[in-house]
Amino acid sequence: MPKFRFFPNRMEDYSAHADVSVDKERWLSRIKSLIAEILEYIRGEKSTDGGLYVGSIGVAYMLCYASEFEPLHDRKMVYLNEASDVYKFNRNYFDRHRPRDSDRTSFVLGEAGLNAVGLYLGSMTKNKSLVSANLDQYLSLHKTFLHLNMRCGSDELFVGRAGYLCGIYFIKNILGNQEKLDTMFELNQGIDDIILAMIRSGRSLAAKIRSPTPLMYSYYDTLYLGAAHGLSSILQMALQHKTFIEKHPMEAAWVKDSVDWLLTIQQPNGNFAPAMDELSSPRSEKDELVHWCHGAPGVIYLLARAYLIWKEEKYLNACLKCGECVWQKGLLNKGPGICHGIAGNGYVFLLLYRLTQDKKHLYRATQFANFMLTDEFQSKARTPDNPYSLYEGMAGTVCFLIDLLQPEKAAFPFFNVFDDD
Ligand SMILES: [Zn+2]
């Protein structure tokens, strides 16, 4: 028997028109015990490496998120105090050790992510000076991103422009109407400029390599297609700013043509190849990646955003195909996280539920949550290297379980395609 990257899905699928009930008490108690376990760990060890992705600041993000969740309001102050400790620890570290440029600017891996969480924490604790200090720091990176020219590639999500935009959208959403109009104006103009720089860069590479798409990007010389370092999340961040699409029709058409090209390479099973070079030599089914980072569970956010912007059924149909693929092959044995784990794939169904209101998807999300409690998963799944982290570990699982209980608001962390900014 070949060893697959996923457990076979033997769970019962949704039967038409059945009612779906999510056992609130059960999941709430699970959420509380997971957070208690994470807190015990984080009090002893706060990693400053790995940023939001696998560092302790990603856990602080989860604690802020949990403290916003009404059924956990009795623990709100405990969670926010813990988040504040983690934030201060990370801030002191960055203040003491002047980080290298890429560590300072990276949203997912570096100090930009710390600034975004600091602002979130400041907003949750009504600490205006914390909000403004972190906002200033985040905005001070704008010029660097405008002219960023890293050898590895300057546009993708983890260290490049797409990540910076991802953080700006998150920040704008938190600030809402609280901030002065001139700050909002500055943000909007700043976003347009970064998207334009990202598009110039994609045009230039596409021309150089004779890409079939008007826009193409590379990261360490690989033409990735998925959410982690690839084309899909870069295009998604361009589409997230609706006024850009309205103001820049030519650039918007390049983005749309690139999205439409992605539709042509969606595999019959609904998945997407991780990178361009794998289109001509696809992986065997055993090695296929059905992860948020690489594959349909990450590309779906772009397709959903395209559907919300252009309202064409083809995008929704492609999303539904992603969902079928994830149902078949998404019970990953790499663990419970959101990057390449079951919670990340469960988020696909919460997205589809928000898009369609079809209870089938909420049911499937619940089944994925259930699977993480089975003996099969507990005994055979791998323990990630960073088991408490946001992207690889339990902090991400907690976000997913909270969203399972509030599906009308559910959104993969920092990937809320429903936010119109
Ligand atoms: Zn991953």
Residues whose N, C-alpha, C, O or C-beta is under 5 A from the ligand:
A	BS01	ZN	H291 C293 C339 H340
